[in-house]
Amino acid sequence: KAGVTQTPRYLIKTRGQQVTLSCSPISGHRSVSWYQQTPGQGLQFLFEYFSETQRNKGNFPGRFSGRQFSNSRSEMNVSTLELGDSALYLCASSPSYNEQFFGPGTRLTVL
Amino acid sequence: GIQVEQSPPDLILQEGANSTLRCNFSDSVNNLQWFHQNPWGQLINLFYIPSGTKQNGRLSATTVATERYSLLYISSSQTTDSGVYFCAVPNYGGATNKLIFGTGTLLAVQP
């Protein structure tokens, strides 16, 4: 079975731009969660989608949004980028409330 | 929400040595995961261990749910074991995929 895939792997943007990241879960998994990892804050939960519905949300501003498609693939969008949004963004997939499996991540740099 | 603490924060070992990493959590949980973050940032699943003991090669893990801690044992360490080890538990301990991560243990294995 193929693992979780994320695209792109690396991204450089400038302040004020927006960005869209993509995550394809393991086949058959209906839950996709997103995390942000920074040196200062560690790993923090952004949101989770299950069967195209947001099931849980972390404490991030409204500039961070996501969605899930009928094939379980998920995208997250960050609008009006700030320097502090530079981070490693990880997505994880799970069948439901089970063990989670992470993708390789997208490293975003905001200049 | 639940709090997760890991110790030690840093560990330096000579190749062949054994080590024990600890994860304490502040409330009851129904699952716990251990991850190894590789140099490229991907979180690699080590164990999904709500309670009891599991072994996988040179690694083993024990979770004592009633006392709210888990231990990860690495025996005969190799340089490839270097990296950051995280434990994570579900927020509020239960039916959610929102994982709360510890701050990690940075392991360096020297040849």
Backbone of each chain as ProteinMPNN parsed JSONL, in Angstrom:
{"seq_chain_A": "KAGVTQTPRYLIKTRGQQVTLSCSPISGHRSVSWYQQTPGQGLQFLFEYFSETQRNKGNFPGRFSGRQFSNSRSEMNVSTLELGDSALYLCASSPSYNEQFFGPGTRLTVL", "coords_chain_A": {"N_chain_A": [[0.849, -1.185, 0.0], [0.563, 2.203, -0.828], [2.112, 4.971, 0.822], [1.336, 7.968, 2.73], [1.142, 10.84, 0.779], [2.537, 14.033, 0.009], [2.325, 17.168, -1.546], [3.489, 20.378, -2.688], [6.915, 19.382, -1.985], [8.708, 21.287, -1.165], [8.542, 24.81, -0.77], [8.657, 28.198, -1.6], [7.602, 31.335, -0.673], [6.416, 34.75, -0.697], [5.736, 37.318, 1.726], [2.318, 38.047, 2.255], [1.362, 36.639, 0.076], [-0.607, 33.769, -0.991], [-0.973, 30.241, -0.288], [-1.308, 26.847, -1.31], [-1.453, 23.609, -0.101], [-1.144, 20.099, -0.635], [-2.468, 16.867, 0.187], [-2.453, 13.405, -0.007], [-4.105, 10.716, 1.286], [-3.458, 7.434, 2.736], [-4.703, 4.717, 0.887], [-8.1, 4.036, 1.396], [-8.202, 5.23, 3.869], [-10.062, 7.57, 5.692], [-9.758, 9.778, 7.241], [-8.023, 12.81, 7.488], [-5.497, 14.682, 8.878], [-3.932, 17.77, 9.725], [-0.802, 19.25, 10.585], [1.338, 21.711, 12.03], [4.773, 22.324, 12.218], [7.14, 24.013, 14.015], [10.299, 25.401, 15.128], [9.971, 26.847, 17.5], [7.362, 26.376, 18.519], [6.888, 23.695, 18.312], [5.134, 20.682, 17.415], [2.001, 21.278, 16.214], [-1.508, 20.928, 16.108], [-3.563, 21.529, 13.348], [-6.058, 21.123, 11.832], [-8.658, 18.623, 11.266], [-10.044, 16.494, 8.839], [-12.791, 14.482, 7.947], [-14.438, 12.294, 5.922], [-15.068, 14.445, 4.171], [-15.83, 16.473, 5.88], [-15.069, 18.942, 8.297], [-13.775, 17.839, 11.242], [-12.467, 18.49, 13.515], [-10.684, 21.194, 15.019], [-7.801, 23.208, 15.403], [-6.056, 25.806, 17.268], [-5.682, 28.116, 15.378], [-5.387, 31.048, 13.307], [-8.022, 32.371, 11.124], [-6.869, 32.536, 8.643], [-5.832, 30.179, 7.966], [-7.024, 27.429, 6.349], [-8.922, 24.568, 5.229], [-9.813, 21.711, 3.21], [-11.583, 18.766, 2.167], [-11.768, 16.273, -0.288], [-14.007, 14.124, -2.188], [-12.582, 11.83, -2.696], [-11.006, 11.571, -0.53], [-8.619, 12.951, -0.554], [-6.865, 15.831, 0.588], [-6.634, 19.365, 0.969], [-4.813, 22.164, 2.193], [-4.981, 25.611, 2.853], [-3.251, 28.648, 3.088], [-3.713, 31.961, 3.6], [-2.667, 35.342, 2.882], [0.163, 35.318, 3.696], [2.478, 35.224, 6.418], [5.679, 35.958, 7.926], [6.015, 34.281, 10.095], [4.675, 32.012, 9.378], [6.344, 30.293, 8.208], [7.348, 27.035, 8.139], [7.317, 23.463, 8.777], [4.901, 21.581, 7.293], [2.812, 19.021, 8.068], [0.909, 16.207, 7.112], [-1.441, 13.764, 8.197], [-2.824, 10.503, 7.979], [-5.621, 8.377, 8.706], [-7.696, 5.515, 9.397], [-9.999, 5.968, 10.974], [-10.649, 6.707, 14.165], [-7.829, 6.0, 14.904], [-4.503, 4.567, 14.728], [-2.235, 6.931, 13.449], [-0.747, 7.927, 10.382], [1.975, 9.512, 8.94], [2.779, 11.861, 6.331], [5.564, 12.916, 4.18], [5.827, 15.646, 4.484], [5.595, 19.22, 3.841], [7.806, 21.732, 3.285], [7.622, 24.999, 4.038], [8.731, 28.158, 3.214], [8.635, 31.502, 4.033], [9.323, 34.575, 2.709]], "CA_chain_A": [[0.0, 0.0, 0.0], [1.338, 3.428, -0.865], [1.974, 5.773, 2.031], [0.766, 9.303, 2.606], [1.961, 11.694, -0.072], [2.28, 15.463, 0.129], [2.946, 17.995, -2.58], [4.872, 20.1, -3.055], [7.779, 19.09, -0.835], [9.324, 22.554, -0.749], [7.825, 25.952, -1.314], [9.107, 29.508, -1.139], [6.621, 32.363, -0.973], [6.69, 36.035, -0.057], [4.668, 37.804, 2.611], [1.114, 38.526, 1.601], [0.856, 35.674, -0.897], [-1.306, 32.638, -0.42], [-0.367, 28.977, -0.687], [-2.146, 25.659, -1.166], [-0.704, 22.368, 0.059], [-1.992, 18.952, -0.916], [-2.162, 15.629, 0.91], [-3.214, 12.223, -0.415], [-3.961, 9.734, 2.369], [-3.363, 6.022, 2.409], [-5.941, 4.231, 0.298], [-9.047, 3.508, 2.378], [-8.269, 6.089, 5.052], [-11.014, 8.659, 5.487], [-9.399, 10.922, 8.08], [-6.771, 13.508, 7.203], [-5.208, 15.748, 9.839], [-2.805, 18.637, 9.368], [-0.011, 19.757, 11.707], [2.418, 22.649, 11.739], [5.927, 22.148, 13.102], [8.123, 25.091, 14.04], [11.247, 25.21, 16.23], [9.524, 27.468, 18.736], [6.076, 25.869, 19.01], [6.781, 22.251, 18.192], [4.104, 20.146, 16.527], [0.674, 21.756, 16.621], [-2.628, 20.463, 15.296], [-4.297, 22.569, 12.619], [-7.445, 20.655, 11.691], [-8.869, 17.266, 10.79], [-11.207, 16.264, 7.987], [-13.255, 13.1, 7.865], [-15.55, 12.226, 4.972], [-15.297, 15.781, 3.594], [-16.292, 17.4, 6.913], [-14.072, 19.26, 9.318], [-14.204, 17.167, 12.462], [-11.791, 19.071, 14.659], [-9.922, 22.365, 14.613], [-6.865, 23.721, 16.397], [-6.112, 27.239, 17.573], [-4.985, 28.886, 14.372], [-6.275, 32.087, 12.749], [-8.842, 32.007, 9.979], [-6.085, 32.496, 7.402], [-5.561, 28.761, 7.71], [-8.265, 26.72, 6.038], [-8.7, 23.302, 4.544], [-10.974, 21.014, 2.68], [-11.338, 17.381, 1.781], [-12.546, 15.888, -1.453], [-14.716, 12.843, -2.046], [-11.605, 10.728, -2.741], [-10.274, 11.737, 0.74], [-7.488, 13.879, -0.671], [-7.13, 17.069, 1.326], [-5.795, 20.534, 0.725], [-4.889, 23.254, 3.154], [-4.67, 26.899, 2.255], [-2.883, 29.73, 4.002], [-3.804, 33.229, 2.88], [-1.928, 36.474, 3.446], [1.276, 34.688, 4.411], [3.335, 35.983, 7.319], [6.98, 35.315, 8.136], [5.848, 33.244, 11.106], [4.053, 30.812, 8.807], [7.414, 29.403, 7.755], [7.247, 25.84, 8.972], [7.097, 22.176, 8.127], [3.49, 21.213, 7.397], [2.69, 17.563, 7.986], [-0.438, 15.669, 7.17], [-1.526, 12.396, 8.692], [-4.076, 9.831, 7.63], [-6.062, 7.33, 9.621], [-9.001, 4.981, 8.984], [-11.028, 6.688, 11.735], [-9.914, 7.081, 15.383], [-6.857, 4.913, 14.979], [-3.12, 4.952, 14.501], [-2.085, 7.901, 12.368], [0.454, 7.765, 9.559], [2.324, 10.835, 8.446], [3.454, 12.049, 5.071], [6.919, 13.459, 4.284], [5.786, 17.05, 4.836], [5.904, 20.314, 2.925], [8.565, 22.769, 4.005], [7.247, 26.311, 3.514], [9.541, 29.308, 3.628], [8.02, 32.778, 3.677], [10.364, 35.625, 2.697]], "C_chain_A": [[0.885, 1.236, 0.0], [1.079, 4.214, 0.406], [1.292, 7.097, 1.752], [1.699, 10.149, 1.738], [1.546, 13.151, 0.096], [2.997, 16.184, -0.996], [2.593, 19.459, -2.342], [5.704, 19.774, -1.81], [8.421, 20.36, -0.287], [8.635, 23.696, -1.473], [8.42, 27.23, -0.736], [8.104, 30.538, -1.609], [7.062, 33.672, -0.315], [5.482, 36.457, 0.779], [3.494, 38.335, 1.806], [0.54, 37.574, 0.564], [0.021, 34.62, -0.193], [-0.689, 31.354, -0.972], [-1.37, 27.849, -0.458], [-1.259, 24.426, -1.129], [-1.66, 21.199, -0.108], [-1.515, 17.711, -0.176], [-3.061, 14.522, 0.382], [-3.017, 11.139, 0.633], [-3.738, 8.327, 1.825], [-4.727, 5.549, 1.899], [-6.839, 3.605, 1.373], [-9.154, 4.335, 3.643], [-9.163, 7.282, 4.766], [-10.69, 9.903, 6.307], [-8.07, 11.492, 7.636], [-6.634, 14.65, 8.204], [-3.985, 16.516, 9.371], [-2.14, 19.173, 10.633], [1.027, 20.744, 11.18], [3.553, 22.388, 12.72], [6.882, 23.313, 12.928], [9.072, 24.853, 15.202], [10.715, 25.752, 17.553], [8.29, 26.839, 19.352], [5.936, 24.356, 18.93], [5.715, 21.851, 17.191], [2.741, 20.557, 17.042], [-0.372, 21.349, 15.597], [-3.327, 21.655, 14.655], [-5.778, 22.223, 12.503], [-7.465, 19.228, 11.176], [-10.125, 17.236, 9.938], [-11.506, 14.777, 7.935], [-14.479, 13.085, 6.976], [-16.017, 13.622, 4.56], [-15.781, 16.813, 4.607], [-15.173, 17.681, 7.9], [-14.564, 18.714, 10.647], [-13.586, 17.8, 13.709], [-10.913, 20.215, 14.16], [-9.02, 22.801, 15.75], [-7.005, 25.227, 16.542], [-5.266, 28.046, 16.603], [-5.95, 29.926, 13.801], [-6.996, 31.604, 11.503], [-8.113, 32.007, 8.656], [-5.75, 31.053, 7.0], [-6.898, 28.051, 7.477], [-7.945, 25.428, 5.314], [-9.979, 22.789, 3.934], [-10.568, 19.595, 2.328], [-12.286, 17.028, 0.654], [-13.135, 14.49, -1.261], [-13.761, 11.65, -2.102], [-10.675, 10.757, -1.516], [-9.023, 12.597, 0.634], [-7.864, 15.201, 0.006], [-6.173, 18.161, 0.879], [-5.91, 21.474, 1.927], [-4.392, 24.523, 2.477], [-4.276, 27.878, 3.36], [-2.906, 31.013, 3.19], [-2.994, 34.297, 3.612], [-0.763, 35.992, 4.318], [2.07, 35.684, 5.246], [4.644, 35.221, 7.494], [6.858, 34.129, 9.089], [5.162, 31.991, 10.609], [5.094, 29.863, 8.239], [7.483, 28.209, 8.69], [7.258, 24.605, 8.093], [5.637, 21.824, 8.358], [3.363, 19.722, 7.102], [1.22, 17.182, 7.94], [-0.375, 14.214, 7.582], [-2.84, 11.793, 8.265], [-4.343, 8.682, 8.586], [-7.395, 6.789, 9.108], [-10.159, 5.705, 9.678], [-10.344, 7.239, 12.976], [-8.908, 5.973, 15.659], [-5.455, 5.472, 14.881], [-3.045, 5.885, 13.296], [-0.736, 7.712, 11.689], [0.73, 9.086, 8.851], [2.992, 10.793, 7.077], [4.823, 12.687, 5.274], [6.964, 14.948, 4.608], [6.053, 17.988, 3.671], [6.608, 21.388, 3.741], [8.304, 24.102, 3.32], [8.175, 27.369, 4.091], [8.865, 30.567, 3.122], [9.075, 33.873, 3.807], [9.742, 37.013, 2.771]], "O_chain_A": [[1.856, 1.303, 0.754], [-0.001, 4.148, 0.993], [0.742, 7.315, 0.673], [2.911, 10.162, 1.953], [0.372, 13.462, 0.298], [4.128, 15.851, -1.35], [1.506, 19.754, -1.844], [5.207, 19.893, -0.69], [8.647, 20.482, 0.917], [8.207, 23.569, -2.62], [8.657, 27.328, 0.468], [7.788, 30.613, -2.796], [7.969, 33.687, 0.518], [4.36, 36.002, 0.556], [3.679, 39.0, 0.787], [-0.633, 37.68, 0.205], [-0.052, 34.578, 1.035], [0.017, 31.369, -1.98], [-2.176, 27.897, 0.471], [-0.421, 24.22, -2.008], [-2.839, 21.293, 0.233], [-0.32, 17.527, 0.056], [-4.281, 14.676, 0.328], [-1.894, 10.686, 0.853], [-3.821, 8.078, 0.622], [-5.768, 5.942, 2.424], [-6.399, 2.759, 2.152], [-10.098, 4.164, 4.414], [-9.037, 7.929, 3.726], [-11.28, 10.962, 6.092], [-7.104, 10.756, 7.431], [-7.535, 15.474, 8.357], [-3.111, 15.967, 8.699], [-2.805, 19.505, 11.614], [1.518, 20.629, 10.057], [3.319, 22.248, 13.92], [7.374, 23.57, 11.829], [8.708, 24.179, 16.165], [10.979, 25.179, 18.61], [8.175, 26.77, 20.575], [4.961, 23.798, 19.433], [5.427, 22.58, 16.242], [2.365, 20.226, 18.166], [-0.149, 21.417, 14.388], [-3.64, 22.646, 15.314], [-6.638, 22.941, 13.012], [-6.456, 18.692, 10.717], [-11.133, 17.863, 10.263], [-10.608, 13.937, 7.887], [-15.454, 13.787, 7.246], [-17.208, 13.932, 4.6], [-16.113, 17.934, 4.219], [-14.427, 16.783, 8.29], [-15.639, 19.082, 11.12], [-14.112, 17.664, 14.813], [-10.456, 20.205, 13.018], [-9.414, 22.771, 16.916], [-7.934, 25.84, 16.017], [-4.236, 28.6, 16.989], [-7.165, 29.727, 13.803], [-6.644, 30.585, 10.908], [-8.648, 31.541, 7.651], [-5.43, 30.766, 5.846], [-7.786, 28.084, 8.329], [-6.826, 25.226, 4.844], [-11.062, 23.347, 4.113], [-9.387, 19.27, 2.208], [-13.45, 17.429, 0.645], [-12.808, 13.779, -0.311], [-14.094, 10.572, -1.609], [-9.673, 10.042, -1.48], [-8.427, 12.935, 1.657], [-9.021, 15.621, -0.006], [-5.045, 17.893, 0.465], [-6.951, 21.564, 2.578], [-3.494, 24.491, 1.637], [-4.894, 27.922, 4.424], [-2.19, 31.132, 2.195], [-2.683, 34.167, 4.796], [-0.728, 36.238, 5.524], [2.301, 36.823, 4.84], [4.72, 34.016, 7.251], [7.516, 33.105, 8.911], [5.073, 31.004, 11.34], [4.764, 28.749, 7.832], [7.657, 28.367, 9.898], [7.215, 24.677, 6.865], [5.184, 21.774, 9.502], [3.752, 19.24, 6.038], [0.392, 17.763, 8.642], [0.617, 13.525, 7.345], [-3.855, 12.485, 8.194], [-3.434, 8.105, 9.183], [-8.146, 7.515, 8.457], [-11.171, 6.015, 9.051], [-9.531, 8.156, 12.863], [-9.11, 5.126, 16.529], [-5.242, 6.683, 14.942], [-3.694, 5.667, 12.273], [0.267, 7.386, 12.324], [-0.157, 9.691, 8.249], [3.671, 9.83, 6.719], [5.21, 12.972, 6.408], [8.02, 15.467, 4.969], [6.65, 17.611, 2.663], [6.087, 21.883, 4.74], [8.705, 24.317, 2.176], [8.37, 27.455, 5.304], [8.559, 30.688, 1.936], [9.648, 34.074, 4.878], [10.461, 38.013, 2.772]]}, "seq_chain_B": "GIQVEQSPPDLILQEGANSTLRCNFSDSVNNLQWFHQNPWGQLINLFYIPSGTKQNGRLSATTVATERYSLLYISSSQTTDSGVYFCAVPNYGGATNKLIFGTGTLLAVQP", "coords_chain_B": {"N_chain_B": [[-6.734, 20.874, 28.158], [-4.826, 17.877, 27.469], [-1.549, 17.349, 28.796], [1.774, 16.73, 27.702], [4.869, 15.405, 28.465], [8.311, 14.941, 27.761], [11.29, 13.144, 28.443], [14.835, 12.344, 28.504], [15.514, 15.738, 27.326], [17.656, 15.867, 25.559], [20.064, 13.54, 24.328], [23.083, 11.857, 24.237], [24.794, 9.215, 22.838], [27.109, 6.478, 22.68], [27.732, 4.361, 19.928], [26.146, 1.232, 20.103], [25.346, 1.385, 22.716], [22.678, 1.323, 25.187], [19.401, 2.812, 25.661], [16.826, 4.677, 27.376], [13.846, 6.294, 26.843], [11.467, 8.604, 28.056], [7.971, 9.251, 28.452], [5.582, 11.254, 29.788], [2.177, 11.752, 30.636], [-0.684, 13.808, 31.274], [-3.271, 12.961, 31.738], [-5.778, 10.36, 31.538], [-5.468, 8.126, 28.785], [-6.492, 6.632, 25.659], [-4.936, 5.745, 23.667], [-1.551, 5.749, 22.434], [1.19, 7.011, 20.669], [4.475, 6.417, 19.404], [7.01, 8.112, 17.663], [9.637, 8.477, 15.253], [11.464, 11.089, 14.068], [12.795, 11.619, 10.992], [15.852, 12.828, 9.349], [14.866, 14.336, 7.251], [12.484, 15.232, 8.038], [10.169, 13.679, 8.117], [7.75, 11.916, 10.01], [8.153, 8.874, 11.407], [6.376, 5.987, 12.077], [6.711, 4.259, 15.095], [5.621, 2.832, 17.324], [2.295, 1.938, 18.227], [0.684, 2.119, 21.002], [-1.393, 1.686, 23.389], [-1.401, 0.439, 25.86], [0.543, -1.854, 27.856], [3.262, -3.867, 26.525], [5.337, -3.718, 23.659], [7.41, -5.032, 21.06], [9.875, -4.394, 18.594], [12.258, -5.492, 16.801], [15.263, -3.992, 17.669], [14.031, -2.137, 19.205], [11.732, -1.388, 21.793], [8.631, -0.818, 23.533], [6.836, 0.352, 26.346], [3.786, 0.967, 27.867], [2.3, 2.275, 30.693], [-0.659, 2.734, 31.489], [-2.255, 3.311, 33.711], [-0.548, 4.666, 35.366], [0.187, 6.719, 33.833], [2.368, 6.985, 31.976], [4.851, 6.317, 29.436], [7.446, 4.301, 28.086], [10.231, 4.205, 25.931], [12.462, 1.939, 24.69], [15.719, 1.657, 23.458], [17.918, -0.541, 22.187], [21.353, -1.559, 21.782], [22.297, 0.686, 20.19], [22.466, 2.399, 17.024], [24.072, 4.487, 14.558], [22.161, 5.297, 12.793], [19.923, 5.523, 14.33], [19.823, 8.035, 15.256], [18.237, 11.218, 15.74], [15.039, 12.823, 16.274], [12.8, 11.849, 18.764], [9.417, 11.42, 19.272], [6.577, 11.306, 21.42], [3.032, 10.911, 21.339], [-0.319, 11.698, 22.175], [-3.916, 11.337, 22.113], [-5.87, 14.319, 22.23], [-7.59, 15.198, 25.179], [-7.602, 12.59, 25.717], [-9.225, 10.723, 24.394], [-11.675, 9.854, 21.935], [-10.584, 11.16, 19.366], [-8.713, 12.514, 16.671], [-6.945, 14.479, 17.098], [-3.815, 14.912, 17.889], [-1.688, 15.354, 20.671], [1.503, 16.367, 21.026], [4.595, 15.535, 22.616], [7.563, 17.422, 23.549], [9.709, 16.2, 22.513], [12.658, 14.064, 22.265], [15.951, 14.578, 21.57], [18.138, 12.558, 20.019], [21.459, 11.619, 19.703], [23.632, 9.473, 18.195], [26.835, 8.419, 18.415], [29.576, 7.287, 16.397]], "CA_chain_B": [[-6.283, 19.74, 27.375], [-3.828, 16.99, 28.05], [-0.154, 17.789, 28.714], [2.703, 15.625, 27.44], [6.259, 15.78, 28.723], [9.281, 13.909, 27.429], [12.626, 13.293, 29.02], [15.477, 13.657, 28.602], [15.381, 16.523, 26.097], [18.774, 15.531, 24.679], [20.783, 12.34, 24.749], [24.206, 11.492, 23.369], [25.212, 7.844, 23.12], [28.066, 5.801, 21.811], [27.142, 3.236, 19.209], [26.12, -0.006, 20.884], [24.767, 1.614, 24.039], [21.219, 1.237, 25.317], [18.814, 4.026, 26.202], [15.403, 4.685, 27.719], [13.194, 7.591, 26.705], [10.241, 8.583, 28.849], [6.869, 10.128, 28.06], [4.566, 11.374, 30.827], [0.992, 12.476, 30.192], [-1.374, 14.34, 32.454], [-4.62, 12.429, 31.92], [-5.953, 9.03, 30.965], [-5.504, 8.089, 27.327], [-6.838, 5.314, 25.128], [-3.871, 5.282, 22.794], [-0.315, 6.519, 22.48], [2.079, 6.66, 19.57], [5.867, 6.857, 19.382], [7.488, 8.411, 16.326], [11.011, 8.914, 15.029], [11.494, 12.053, 12.972], [14.05, 11.449, 10.262], [16.496, 14.121, 9.039], [14.102, 15.073, 6.252], [11.297, 15.754, 8.698], [9.029, 12.764, 8.17], [7.511, 11.177, 11.248], [8.075, 7.442, 11.14], [5.688, 5.294, 13.169], [7.458, 3.218, 15.796], [4.677, 2.012, 18.084], [0.949, 2.366, 18.597], [0.725, 1.285, 22.204], [-2.198, 2.245, 24.472], [-1.013, -0.164, 27.139], [1.332, -3.063, 27.701], [4.607, -3.833, 25.955], [5.518, -4.204, 22.303], [8.809, -5.041, 20.645], [10.113, -4.429, 17.159], [13.701, -5.511, 16.639], [16.015, -3.448, 18.81], [13.187, -1.18, 19.916], [10.537, -1.865, 22.48], [7.921, 0.246, 24.232], [5.914, -0.063, 27.404], [2.907, 2.013, 28.36], [1.578, 1.967, 31.925], [-1.717, 3.734, 31.368], [-2.76, 3.684, 35.032], [0.403, 5.599, 35.97], [0.301, 7.832, 32.885], [3.669, 7.162, 31.345], [5.295, 5.319, 28.476], [8.885, 4.235, 27.927], [10.752, 3.657, 24.678], [13.796, 1.393, 24.895], [16.525, 1.416, 22.274], [19.086, -1.345, 22.56], [22.453, -1.65, 20.799], [22.007, 1.812, 19.302], [23.225, 2.589, 15.794], [24.062, 5.906, 14.153], [20.894, 5.56, 12.09], [18.882, 5.803, 15.32], [19.86, 9.461, 15.583], [17.067, 11.982, 15.32], [14.151, 13.244, 17.352], [11.756, 10.889, 19.1], [8.23, 12.049, 19.838], [5.384, 10.556, 21.775], [1.831, 11.711, 21.104], [-1.555, 11.111, 22.692], [-5.075, 12.107, 21.656], [-6.334, 15.368, 23.12], [-8.646, 14.74, 26.073], [-7.41, 11.159, 25.953], [-10.171, 9.787, 23.81], [-12.066, 9.701, 20.534], [-10.21, 12.297, 18.542], [-7.433, 12.367, 15.995], [-6.078, 15.607, 17.433], [-2.728, 14.422, 18.717], [-0.854, 16.279, 21.418], [2.871, 15.858, 20.983], [5.602, 16.012, 23.54], [8.569, 18.292, 22.937], [10.686, 15.36, 21.841], [14.008, 13.764, 22.756], [16.928, 14.592, 20.489], [19.132, 11.511, 20.249], [22.633, 11.596, 18.818], [24.44, 8.265, 18.394], [28.151, 8.655, 17.835], [30.264, 6.032, 16.03]], "C_chain_B": [[-5.169, 18.971, 28.059], [-2.421, 17.572, 27.849], [0.746, 16.569, 28.54], [4.124, 16.134, 27.657], [7.179, 14.626, 28.374], [10.615, 14.208, 28.088], [13.504, 12.126, 28.588], [15.251, 14.458, 27.33], [16.464, 16.195, 25.08], [19.498, 14.317, 25.242], [21.879, 12.054, 23.734], [24.699, 10.123, 23.79], [26.348, 7.427, 22.194], [27.344, 4.641, 21.132], [27.249, 1.969, 20.055], [25.506, 0.151, 22.255], [23.253, 1.465, 23.993], [20.684, 2.536, 25.896], [17.335, 3.832, 26.49], [14.89, 6.105, 27.633], [11.844, 7.508, 27.404], [9.242, 9.608, 28.339], [5.838, 10.097, 29.186], [3.381, 12.152, 30.274], [0.071, 12.722, 31.378], [-2.752, 13.742, 32.71], [-4.702, 11.051, 31.272], [-6.042, 9.121, 29.445], [-5.931, 6.698, 26.873], [-5.908, 4.892, 23.997], [-2.678, 6.218, 22.908], [0.549, 6.065, 21.315], [3.481, 7.2, 19.838], [6.282, 7.025, 17.925], [8.988, 8.727, 16.373], [10.967, 9.885, 13.854], [12.84, 11.955, 12.269], [14.624, 12.808, 9.862], [15.73, 14.953, 8.021], [12.755, 15.552, 6.804], [10.12, 14.798, 8.807], [8.958, 12.052, 9.507], [7.283, 9.711, 10.89], [7.424, 6.765, 12.339], [6.585, 4.221, 13.776], [6.491, 2.259, 16.495], [3.352, 2.742, 18.247], [0.624, 1.522, 19.806], [-0.072, 1.92, 23.337], [-1.871, 1.673, 25.841], [-0.162, -1.394, 26.843], [2.681, -2.811, 27.058], [4.6, -4.389, 24.546], [6.99, -4.147, 21.963], [8.872, -5.096, 19.133], [11.62, -4.332, 16.961], [14.411, -5.007, 17.878], [15.208, -2.468, 19.646], [12.055, -1.897, 20.629], [9.913, -0.685, 23.219], [6.992, -0.368, 25.259], [5.086, 1.146, 27.802], [2.192, 1.499, 29.608], [0.497, 3.032, 32.048], [-2.2, 4.214, 32.743], [-1.838, 4.686, 35.724], [0.798, 6.712, 35.007], [1.722, 8.059, 32.399], [3.924, 6.042, 30.35], [6.805, 5.429, 28.35], [9.229, 3.637, 26.573], [12.188, 3.214, 24.945], [14.481, 1.19, 23.543], [17.75, 0.639, 22.718], [20.086, -1.37, 21.414], [22.319, -0.552, 19.747], [22.977, 1.888, 18.127], [23.127, 4.059, 15.391], [22.759, 6.272, 13.44], [19.729, 5.789, 13.045], [18.835, 7.288, 15.673], [18.633, 10.174, 15.025], [16.24, 12.364, 16.53], [13.043, 12.208, 17.521], [10.611, 11.625, 19.793], [7.252, 10.989, 20.33], [4.19, 11.491, 21.581], [0.619, 10.954, 21.611], [-2.726, 11.931, 22.179], [-5.494, 13.134, 22.694], [-7.539, 14.872, 23.913], [-8.675, 13.221, 26.188], [-8.222, 10.23, 25.099], [-10.425, 9.894, 22.335], [-11.817, 10.986, 19.754], [-8.909, 11.964, 17.854], [-6.538, 13.568, 16.213], [-5.021, 15.089, 18.399], [-2.012, 15.578, 19.406], [0.522, 15.654, 21.515], [3.673, 16.37, 22.156], [6.627, 16.859, 22.796], [9.722, 17.506, 22.336], [11.966, 15.141, 22.621], [14.926, 13.715, 21.56], [18.042, 13.622, 20.817], [20.251, 11.615, 19.22], [23.46, 10.363, 19.165], [25.752, 8.455, 17.654], [28.854, 7.34, 17.534], [31.451, 5.754, 16.946]], "O_chain_B": [[-4.649, 19.38, 29.097], [-2.152, 18.214, 26.834], [0.518, 15.519, 29.141], [4.524, 17.159, 27.105], [6.868, 13.469, 28.656], [11.007, 15.362, 28.264], [12.995, 11.035, 28.329], [14.824, 13.885, 26.328], [16.22, 16.238, 23.874], [19.541, 14.095, 26.452], [21.633, 12.015, 22.529], [24.989, 9.895, 24.964], [26.515, 7.951, 21.093], [26.45, 4.025, 21.713], [28.291, 1.676, 20.64], [25.176, -0.843, 22.9], [22.634, 1.478, 22.929], [21.419, 3.28, 26.545], [16.682, 2.951, 25.931], [15.428, 7.012, 28.269], [11.164, 6.482, 27.353], [9.611, 10.681, 27.861], [5.286, 9.043, 29.501], [3.564, 13.109, 29.523], [0.047, 11.961, 32.345], [-3.345, 13.975, 33.763], [-3.797, 10.637, 30.547], [-6.612, 10.063, 28.894], [-5.759, 5.715, 27.594], [-6.068, 3.811, 23.43], [-2.79, 7.334, 23.416], [0.626, 4.874, 21.015], [3.657, 8.276, 20.41], [5.957, 6.202, 17.069], [9.52, 9.177, 17.387], [10.489, 9.54, 12.774], [13.889, 12.179, 12.873], [13.957, 13.83, 10.019], [15.933, 16.164, 7.942], [11.986, 16.204, 6.097], [9.162, 15.086, 9.525], [9.975, 11.638, 10.064], [6.347, 9.365, 10.17], [7.86, 6.944, 13.476], [7.144, 3.385, 13.066], [6.534, 1.047, 16.288], [3.291, 3.964, 18.383], [0.32, 0.337, 19.67], [0.502, 2.624, 24.168], [-2.042, 2.342, 26.86], [-0.151, -1.904, 25.722], [3.179, -1.685, 27.048], [3.95, -5.396, 24.263], [7.732, -3.324, 22.499], [8.055, -5.741, 18.476], [12.189, -3.241, 16.952], [14.206, -5.509, 18.984], [15.674, -2.02, 20.694], [11.499, -2.877, 20.133], [10.577, 0.314, 23.495], [6.441, -1.452, 25.067], [5.627, 2.224, 28.046], [1.566, 0.439, 29.592], [0.713, 4.093, 32.635], [-2.516, 5.391, 32.914], [-2.284, 5.465, 36.567], [1.643, 7.548, 35.327], [2.221, 9.185, 32.408], [3.309, 4.977, 30.406], [7.374, 6.511, 28.49], [8.596, 2.681, 26.125], [13.025, 4.01, 25.371], [13.902, 0.628, 22.613], [18.531, 1.119, 23.539], [19.727, -1.225, 20.246], [22.237, -0.836, 18.552], [24.14, 1.497, 18.225], [22.225, 4.778, 15.821], [22.318, 7.421, 13.484], [18.654, 6.207, 12.615], [17.893, 7.739, 16.325], [18.076, 9.794, 13.995], [16.689, 12.241, 17.67], [12.435, 11.757, 16.55], [10.814, 12.352, 20.766], [7.118, 9.92, 19.735], [4.328, 12.712, 21.652], [0.537, 9.732, 21.495], [-2.555, 13.102, 21.841], [-5.477, 12.858, 23.893], [-8.41, 14.196, 23.364], [-9.638, 12.639, 26.687], [-7.937, 9.032, 25.072], [-9.482, 10.014, 21.552], [-12.726, 11.782, 19.52], [-8.091, 11.216, 18.39], [-5.483, 13.677, 15.587], [-5.297, 14.856, 19.576], [-1.766, 16.628, 18.813], [0.681, 14.546, 22.027], [3.467, 17.486, 22.633], [6.569, 16.997, 21.575], [10.614, 18.086, 21.717], [12.316, 15.916, 23.511], [14.724, 12.921, 20.642], [18.798, 13.825, 21.767], [20.003, 11.69, 18.016], [23.932, 10.222, 20.293], [25.78, 8.628, 16.436], [28.752, 6.386, 18.306], [32.137, 4.746, 16.779]]}, "name": "protein", "num_of_chains": 2, "seq": "KAGVTQTPRYLIKTRGQQVTLSCSPISGHRSVSWYQQTPGQGLQFLFEYFSETQRNKGNFPGRFSGRQFSNSRSEMNVSTLELGDSALYLCASSPSYNEQFFGPGTRLTVLGIQVEQSPPDLILQEGANSTLRCNFSDSVNNLQWFHQNPWGQLINLFYIPSGTKQNGRLSATTVATERYSLLYISSSQTTDSGVYFCAVPNYGGATNKLIFGTGTLLAVQP"}
